[in-house]
Amino acid sequence: MSTLTKLAPDMMARQTLHELPQIHAHHSTDAAFDLIAEIEVANLVEFDRLLSSVRTIEGVARSETSLLLASA
């Protein structure tokens, strides 16, 4: 299962996010969120655990997630 999660982390939180093995790519943006993380997990249970963990990282102000249903 692949998702895109938009995050608003500070610099310390950004380093912590880079260390998570489920996050396969990071993209800086100039939009409402500072970082888009591509997350790859096996199922929704694993995704829920990871997202709960990400949201507790000090410095992550907010997040928003989109599930990737199909690739063009």
MOLIN-V474860 format. One record per residue. N is the residue number from 0. SS is DSSP state (h for helix, s for strand, l for the rest). OMEGA is omega in whole degrees, -180 to 180 (* if undefined). Layout:
{{N,SS,OMEGA} {N,SS,OMEGA}}
//
This chain:
{{0,l,179} {1,s,177} {2,s,168} {3,s,179} {4,s,178} {5,s,-175} {6,s,174} {7,s,-178} {8,s,169} {9,l,-174} {10,h,179} {11,h,179} {12,h,179} {13,h,179} {14,h,178} {15,h,179} {16,h,180} {17,h,-177} {18,l,-179} {19,l,-176} {20,l,180} {21,l,179} {22,s,-173} {23,s,179} {24,s,178} {25,s,180} {26,s,174} {27,s,179} {28,l,175} {29,l,-178} {30,l,-179} {31,l,177} {32,l,-175} {33,l,-172} {34,s,170} {35,s,-180} {36,s,173} {37,s,-176} {38,s,177} {39,s,178} {40,l,-176} {41,l,-174} {42,l,-178} {43,h,179} {44,h,179} {45,h,178} {46,h,180} {47,h,178} {48,h,-179} {49,h,-179} {50,h,176} {51,h,178} {52,h,180} {53,h,-177} {54,h,178} {55,l,178} {56,l,179} {57,l,180} {58,l,174} {59,s,-175} {60,s,-179} {61,s,177} {62,s,176} {63,s,-175} {64,s,174} {65,s,176} {66,s,176} {67,l,-177} {68,l,180} {69,l,176} {70,l,-179} {71,l,*}}
//
